[in-house]
Amino acid sequence: MFEHQERVALLLLVAVAIVVIAAHVVLTGLGKQPFARPFSVNASDGELVVVKGQVDRITFISNGGHMVLEVDNLSVFLPAQVAGGVSLQKGDRIQAYGMVQTYRGNKEVVVDSASDLHVTPAGPPQR
């Protein structure tokens, strides 16, 4: 049926496929958290970072349904597919994972999935 070299090649292909599938399962299970660094002004475009802090301002973009959060003087951009699935208010605390990008000369973090945004609602107003 198959020659010796063909059997070896087929076995190697199957082994590589199994390793790739196993790596995908493990990395998906780990998520982005182990690979993200805390945001700093020295972060490079394309770097995976985590931002933690209180939402100081929320801006809705009129065309497209996007949302921009201001967290400790940093813009966190939520595309429409993420913004549509979250409920945020000023004062909420967030933890967001995203990629750094420079927009109009300023660094911002772009969150690409609702699962990368964790919200802790602000408590009731203090009297």
Secondary structure, DSSP 8 states (H G I E B T S, - for coil): ---HHHHHHHHHHHHHHHHHHHHHHHHHHH-SGGG-EE--TT--TT-EEEEEEEEEEEEE-TTT--EEEEETTEEEEE-HHHHTT----TT-EEEEEEEEEEETTEEEEE---GGGEEEE-------
